[in-house]
């Protein structure tokens, strides 16, 4: 935890364990994965580049990334960085995240987004990591260089953030870095597979320490409070910062876990505190073990960052919201832990129509397993291979099923219906997916990918 006011870090401390396997404690220099707080950090980089005249928020995505398209022509032609950084492109919520876990590369996932249906352009809010990534790639193309290098050269180095990186490889190579933890059978354990968010670098890949994030918060507060006429020499030009912090798109966060109805700016949540002040911030979460929160009240010249390496339960948000209340009002205005705990329990609840369901007492017997085996294909999932191993079916998914991707043992449920356990970043523990074969039609429908009708694959002759 670090607290910033008056351009200084006024409180900083580490609590708990960075790695349960080694017992290494957390300190102010311990590096954590920021998850989606990366969006706000990245937006501040764009704001700095906008202030320097290097790029504009309304830069055309089509001009810089002619290969990137949505499913409709007009939105594809009109799409800007601003649209993507305010989640108003029309893409569905978390579009493309399912393909990321299967091992597909960034370019493949971005190209396949054109297969998804769109909500009304610029009239809808849907949180999309790959939308943010497309916006960041547009900026990098305009300015020149990779997003990761721009972040290092234009943001981290000038601010002295020498314990901050947008590279997963650099993060895991750092001394004193926190690893993610999950809850298994009621016990905290180091997550078997740490999440590498390289495919969505701009949306989720920043890793940093509380000490470094305090430097960033001090810069943000100073830039947000700089004179509108630019007379104050701020790191980010006041006009560019104002653009970033201007409400753009109402979110769906007006319920239990928001201060008051929340509106998204460019890569940042904006809400109003009980005193009427503007609250600027973002949360981040990885099911594999990251829960993070940044909150700033520019009017009070106050900010806090909370970084955790545990399965997301609302702990970071509770600490941040409770502190900001105590500091500005003198007491907590809402039962933050109850609100955030309930909100995260809902977000991270197990997915799947068969999750928690009772298997039929007298299920219809499946056909011989060899009848289901084969390669199935569609444009969204690519190839899915079903194999018979040791008297059971196994589903292989990914860029090269069986070589590069994931394997899921199938459990028979009833007739031509099977299921498998999902071990993914976008679903809570215990999630499952239904798998239904139609041998007559030569198809298989995988529930995990079928929210938008893209889960049915045809058998390859």
N, C-alpha and C positions, 0 to 999 in steps of 0.2 A: 504494500500500500504506500502511495505517496500523495501528499497534499501540497498544493501550490497556491501562493498568494503573494501579491506584491512583487512578482517576478522571481520569487525565491521558493525553494523547497522548504516548507515550514515543518513538515513531518514526513518521516520515511522509516519504514520498518518491514522486516520479513517475518513471516510466521509459518510454522509447519514444515513439511518435508518436500524437498525437490524430487526425490526418488526414493520410494519405499524400499527398493531392493538394496540400495547403498546406505540409506539413512542420512544422506546429505541434506542439511537444513537449507531453508530458503533465506536469502538475504536480499538487500536492495539491488545488488548487481546480478541476481539470478535472472536468466533470460527465459521468458515464457512465450509460447505461441499466443498471438493476440486474437486469432480467428477474425471475426468480422469487424472488430475495431480497426482492422487494416483498411477498411473502406474509408473511414474518416481520415486516417493518416494519409492515404493515397489522394483523397480529395484535396487535402491541404497542399500536397505537391502540385496538383493541377492548378489550384488557386495561385500558388506562387508563380507558376509558368504563365498563367493568364496575366498576372500583374506585371510580368516582365515583357509582355507582348509576344510570347513564343507560341501561344495557341489561344483559342477562344472556347468557351463552354459550348457555343453553338456550332463547333466544328463538325463538318459532315462526316459521318461514318462511312458512307458509300464512297466518297472520294478517296479516303485513305485505305479502306478495306473493301475493294470492289467485289471480293469473293464472299463477303458476309451479307446474308439476306434473311429477311423474315418471310413468313408465308404469304404476305400480301405486298403487292408492288409499291403502292404509295407510301406506306410507312417505311419500307426499305429505302426508298429514295429520300425521304425527309428526315430520317433518324439522325440524331445528334448525340454528342457526348453528354449534353445536359439531360436528354431523355433517358439515357441509360443510367446515369448517376442519380437520377431521381426515381427510378423504377417505374417509369411510365411508358415503356416501349410497347406494352400489350402482351409481352411474353408471359407464360404462366409462372406461378410461384415456383422458385427454385428450379427453373428450367435447365435441364442438362446435368443436374447433380447426380442422377442415377447412373449416367454413363461414366462419370468421373470415377466412381468407386469400382467400376468394372475394368479400369485401366486404359480407357481411351485417351488419346492425347488431346491437347487443347484445341488444335485446329479442327480435328474431326468433330469434336463436340460442338464447337461454334458453327460449323457448316451444317450440322444436323438440326440446329435450332429452327431452320426454315420449314421443318416438317411439322412443327407444333402449331396448333390453332392460336389465334390472337384475340385478346380482348380489345375493346376500342382504344385506338392509339391516342395517347396523351390524356386519357380520361379514366385511367385505371391504375391502381397500385398493386404491384406484385413483386415481391422481393426476389431478385435474380442475381446470383453470383456471376453467372456467365455474361449477363448484361453488363455488369460493372467491368468485367474483364475485356469485353469488346470496346467499351469506352476508353479504357486505359491503353489498349493497343492502338486505338486511333490517335491518342495523344502522343504516344511513343513514335508513331509513324510520322506525325507532323513535326515533332521536335527533333527526332533522330535518336537512335539508340534503343536499348531494351528498357522495359519498364523497371526491371530490377536495378539496372545501372543508373537510370535517371533518379530513382529513389535514393540511392546511395550518394550520388554526386550532388544533387540539388536540394536534398532535405537532411539526410542523416549526417553527412560530413560537415556541412555548414553549421549545424546545431550542436556538433560535438557528441552525437549519439553513436559512440563507438561500440556499444553493445546492442546494436540494432541491425537487422538484416531482413531482406525479402527473399532470401534463399534458404530453403529447407536444409540443404547440404551444409551450409555455413552454420545454421542454427544447431544441428546435431553435433557439429564438430567443436562448438564452443565449450570451454570449461564452464562449470557452474550453470548448467541449463536444466530447467525443470522438464520432467517427462510426464505424459498424461497418465491419469489413473481412472479406473472404472470400478464399479461395484459388482462383485461376483458373489452370489450366495450370501449377500449381506456383509461382505468384507471388501475393503479397498485393496486393489491390486494394481500393479503397473500394467497398463493396457498392452496386450500382446503385440499389436501393430500400431505404431505411432502414425498419425495422419500426415501425409505429405500433400500440402495444398498447392503444389507448383502449377497445376493446370489453371488455377484461379488465383494467380499471384497477387493481383491488385485487390481482390476481394477478401483474401484470407491468409496470405502467406507471411505477413510481418511477424517477426519475433523480436522482443525487446525486454528491457528490464524496467523496473519501477523508476530507477534513477534516470534512465534515458527518457522515459515517457514524461517525467516531470519537466525535463527540458523542453519537450514538445508542447506540453500544456502551457508552460510559461510563454512560449512563442505565440500560441493560439490566443491566449488571453490578451497579450499585448497588441497583437494584430487586430483582434476584434474590437479593442478599445481605442485604436488609433484614430486620429482626427480624420473625418471624411475628406477633407481637402488634401490629404496626403502630406501635411506638414510634419507629421511624426514619421520618422524613418523606421517603419515596421518591416519585419521579415517578409510578410505578405502584404501587398498593397491594399489599403483599406477598401477600395472599390471592389477588388477581386475577392477579398474576404467577405464583403457584404453580399456579393453574388452567391457565394457558397452557403452562407447562413440565412439566405432568404427562403421562407417557406414556399415549397413548390408543389407538393403532392400529399394530400391527406392519406395517412396510413390506416392500418387496421388495428392499431395499438391503443385505441381510446378506452379500452376496457380496464381490467383489474391492475395491469402492471405499468400504466403510464401515469405521470403526474396529472395531466389533463390531456384532452385530445392532442395527438402528436401529428406533426406534419414533417415530411421528409424534405430536406434541402438538397444539396448535392453531396451525397455520401455521408449524411449526418441526420440524426433525429433532432427535431426542434419541438420543445413543449414549453408550457408555462408553469412556474412553481406557484405555490399558494400565496406568495407575496406579489405575484404578477410579473416576476422577472423571467427572462428567457433562459431556458435550460438547453444546453447544447451537449450532445453526447451520442454514445453508441454502445451496444453490447456485442459480445462475441461468444460463440459456443462451438465446441467440437464434442461429439458424443464420446470420442476416444480420450477426452480429458483436458478440456479447456473451458473456463468460464471467466469472461473478462468484462470490465466496465470502465468507461471514461465518462465523466460528467463535469461540465463547466458552467458556471453562471458568470458571464462576462461583467454584468452590472455590479456584482459583488467582488469581482477580481479574485475568483475562487475556483479551484478545480481539484479533482481527485481521480486517481487511477487505481483500480483494484484488479490484480492479476491472480488467477488461480489455475491449478493444474489438476482439477478434479472434474468428474462428470458434471455437466451443467445442471444446477438445481436452483439457481437464482441467488446464490450466496454473494457473488460479486456485486450484483445489482442492489441487493439489500444493504450491504455495507455502504455503498456509494450513496444511495438515496437517503439512508438514515443519517449519514454524516452531513450531507448538504442541508437537510432539514435542521439538524441540531445547530449547525453553524450559522444559519440564516434566520431561523425562527426561534430556536431555543428548545424545541421538542420535535418529536416525530409527528408529522401531520397525518400519516396513514400507517396501518399495520404492514409495513413493507415486506417483512419476511413471509407473512401469510399470503400476501398478494403475489409475490414473485414465486414462492414455492408452488402455489396452485397453478400459476401461469406456465411454469416450466414442466410441471407434471403433465399438463395437457399437451404441451408442445412435444414432449418426449415420450408420450404414451405409445405402447406397442401398436404397430400397424398390421393390417392384414385381416381379411374377412374370416379366416379360419383361426385367428389368434384367440385363444381362450375358449374356442368352441369345443363341444363334445363330439368326438368321433362317433359315427354311426355304430350302434351296437352290432348290427349285422350288415356290414358293408358289402356292396356288390363287388365280386371278385374282378380284378384287373385281367386284361388279356395277357398272353405271354409277353414278358418284358421286352423281348427282342422286337416285338411289333411296334414298340414306341421308339426304339433306338433310331438314330439318324441325325442328319443336319437340317435345321430349320432356319429360316432367314426372313428378315424384313429390313427396311431402310433405316429404322431407328436403332434397333438392337444389333443389327448385323447378323452374324452367325451364332446360333445356339446349338450345341452338340449334346445329344442325349446318348449316354452309353450305359451298358449293363456291366456292373462290376460286383463280383461276389454276391450275386443273386439280388441285386438292387439297382435302381436307376440313379445315375448321377447327371446333373445338368452342368454343362461347361459354358461359361459366358466370357466375353471380352474380345479384344482385337484379334487374337488368335486362340480360340478356345482350346484348352488343353496345353497351351504353350505360354500364353501371356493373358492372364485374366483370373477368373474366379471359378471355383468348383463348389457345387451345392448338392449334397446327397438328397434324394427325393424320398419322401415317406408316403406310402399309399394311404389314401383317405377313403375314397369310395368310387368304384367304377373306374372311369378314366381320369379321376381327379387325384392329384398328388399335392404335396406341399413341401416347402423347405424353409429353413431358418435363415432370416436375413441378418447379416452382421455388418450393417452399413452405417455410414455417418449420418444419413438423413432419416433414420428411424430409431425409435427407442428400443431398449433391451427387450428381448422376447418377441420381436416382430417376425412375421412369417409372410410367405407369399404362396398363393394358390397357383397351381399349374394344372391346366385342363387340356387334355388331348382330344382331338376329334379325328379318329383314324380314317373315317370315311372321307372327310374333307382334306385330310393330310395336313392338319394344322395343330399348333399348340398355342394356348393363350397363357401368358405369364402375367399374373395380377400386378406385380411390381411395376411393370411398364405400361399398364393398360388404362391409366387415369384419363388419357386423352386419345384412347383408341389405338394406341401404337403397340399393344402388347401381344397381338396375334401374329405368329410367324408361320410361314408355309414351308412344308417339307421340300428339301432340295432333291430332285430325282437322282 
